[in-house]
Amino acid sequence: MFVVKDFLHTDLPDVRVGIGSVADSVRVESSVRALNKESVKIYHDPKKLVDDLFSGKIDAAVRGDMASSELLQILKERAGVKELERVVIMEPKNSRAFFMAPVGIDEGLTVEEKYKLAVNSIKLMKSMGAGTKIAVMSGGRKGDKGRNKAVDKSIDDAERLVLMLLKEKYDAYHAEILIESAVEEADLIIAPDGVTGNLIFRTLHFIGDALALGAPVLNIGKVFVDTSRVKTDYMDSIILAMRLAEGKR
């Protein structure tokens, strides 16, 4: 089982990490200072951060509190991908850690996109020593079919996705709308769409005070950890980037 405390609180690898920061960001600067690692560099220019990541001057990058609109667009263009695939790592209070995707409002719009997210997430999770049980969520219970066309489609999509995953020998099941059970039973939660996933993330993290390490990007061949610009402490996200970069060596 993946345990955040064990993952974060061991000796840190000797890797170079860049983290994005708006001018005079106290949160980013204090996080880097508290980590006390000379190999962690603060960037104020999003293009320079991405250029250094892809040229190999740094081994990993963290968004920090840079605006996503400019930085993620530069990242997509440099990586040559139309969309970024991200999976967030969370640990609610008094509960176990889990991974969740999609979390971007423009991600996971089709069953095929969610299948790719699930497969690529499991690859990352295996490299981190996490479990691999997948809970595919929908907008209602099976017994709710017929009440709402949008919910009906989400149930049909979830069941189709589960069949696709089972065919390839993944441990997946339809969790329906029961997220309260899914977070206790599964290692990876596939939300019905990116908007729903983003709402789950924001509710748990900003209202429920759940720990959110960040969201590694899965489809660019480089270690990039996306973070919320209103996160108060980036140490855990930097350490996550370090660990992921170490695993690529």
N, C-alpha and C positions, 0 to 999 in steps of 0.2 A: 504494500500500500504506500502511496506517495504521501510523505509527511513534510509539510512546508518547513517546520522547525529544523528537521534533520538536513533538509536541502540547503537552507540558508546559513546555518550555524556550524560550518566546518571550515577548514583552511581554504582560503580563496586562491584560485589559480592565477598564474602570472600571464594575464592576457590584457590587451589594450582595448578600452571601451570609451566610446564617445557618447555624450549625452547632450541633447538639445536644450537650450535655455533662452527664454526671452531676456531682454536686457534687465540687469539688476534683479534677477530672480533669487530671492532669499531661499526658497524651498530647494531649488536645485543645488545652489552653492552650499547650503548647510548639509545636504545629503552627501555630497562629494567630500566635504570636509570631514564629516563624521566617519565616512568609510576609510579615510586616510590611506588612499592608494594612489601613488604617483602615476599609475598607468591609466587612470580615469581622467579624461579631458572634457572640459565644457566647451560646447560649440554654440555660437550665436547665429551662424550662417547655415541654413538648412542645406543648401547646395554643397557646401564644403563638408558637412557631416556625411552626406550620401557619397560624395566623391571619395572621401577618405575610406569609407567602408568598402567600396567596390575596388579601390586601388590596393587595398591591403594595408594601408597605414594604420588602421584600427581593425581589431578582430570582431567587434560587435558594436552595435549602436542602440541607443535608447532614445525614444522621442522626447522624453522630459516634458516640459510645458510649452514646447513650440506649438503653434497652430497647426492642426492636421491638414488643412486645405492645401497649403503650399508644400509642406514637407512630404506628405504621402503622395502627392502628385509627382514630385521630383523622384521619389523612390520608385514609383510605378514606371515612369519613363526610363529610368536608368536600368531597371531590372527587365524591361521589355514585357511587362504583363499588363493586361487590361484592368484587372482587379486584384486587390490584395486579399489573401486568405489568412485570417487570424483566429487564434484560439486563446481565450482568456483563462487564466489560472486563478481560482478563487478559493477562499476558505472562510465560510461563515463562522460566527462565534458559536462555540459549543457544538461544532460539527466537523466533518471531515472535508479535506480538500477535494476539488473536482475541476475538470476542464470543461469549457463550454464554447460552442460555436453554433451558428454565426453570431457575431457581435457588432458588425458594421451594418448600418442601415441599407447599404447597397450590396450586401453579401447574402448568399444562400437563398436566392430568389427562386431557384428551381430545385427539383429533386436531384438532378445530376450535380448541381453545384454543392448541395449539402452532402452528397455521396463523396465528392472529392475532399471536402472539408473533413469529413469523418475519417477517411482513409489517411490523409496527411496528418491529421491530429494524432491518430493512433501511432504513426511512425515516430512522431516527436515524443509521445508519452512513453513508448517502449524505451527510447533512448534515455529517458529520465527515470526509469525504474517504476513507472506508474502502472496501475492496472489497466485493463482494456475493455471493460464492460461499457456498452453504449446504450444510453436511453434516448430514444427518438421521441420527441414531444409533438403534440398536436394541440389544436385549440379547444378540444373537448374530449369527453369520454366517448367510447364507441356507441354507447346507448343514446348519445345526444344527436346522432345523425338524423337529419330531416328537419332540424330546428333552425339551421342557419347554413346557407350555401357556402359561405366562406369557411365555416368550421367543418362542414362536410368535406370540402376539398383538402383542408389541412389533415384530416384523419386519413383520407385516401392517400395523400402524399406520404404521410408517415408510414403507413402500412406498406406502401410500395418501396420506400427507402429501406425499411427493415428487411424485406425480402431480398433486395439487392445486396445488402450487407451479409445476410445469412448465407446467400449463395456463394459468397467469397470467404466463408468460414469465420466471419467476424461474430463476436458475441454481442448481439443487438436485440433489443425488444422495444415494443411500442409502449411508452410510458404514459400515453394519453396527455391530459393536462395536469397530471399529478406531480408537479415539481417537488413538492414536499417529500414525496417518496423517492423520486429520482435522485435527489442529492444524497440520499443515504444509501442507495443501492448501486448506483452507476459511477464510473470513473469519468466518462465523457457524456455530456448532455448536448444533444442537437436540438436547438430551439426551432420552432416552426418557420421562422424567418429572422433576418438580421435586426429588424425593428424590435421584435419580441425579445431577442437575445440582448439587445442593448438596454431595453427597459429592465430586464431581469438583473443585468449587471449593475445598472445605476441604482436600482432599488436596494439590492443587497449591499453594495459598497457605500453609497452616499447616505442612505437612510438607515440601513441595518448594520453599518460599520463592519462589514465583512472585509477580510484581507483580500486585496487584489494585487497580485504580483506584476501583472502586465499581460499583454497579448502578443506572443511571438508571431511573426509573419512566417507562413509555412511555404510559400511558393516563389521565393526569390533567390534561393541558394546562398543567402547570407544571413547572419544573425542580426535581426532587428526586432526590438521589443517595443511595441506600441504602448503608450500609457495615457492616462487622462491628464489633461492640462491642469485640473484642479486637485490632483493628488497632492497630499501634504508632505509625503516623505518618499523619496525615490530610491532609497538604499536597497530595498528588496528587488526592485526592477533591475538595478545595476548588477546585483549579484546573480539574478536570473540570467542576464545577458552573459556574464562571465562564465557561468556553468555551461551554458549552451555553446559558447565559443570553445570552451575546453573540450567538449564532446566532439567537436568537428576536427580536432587536431589528429 
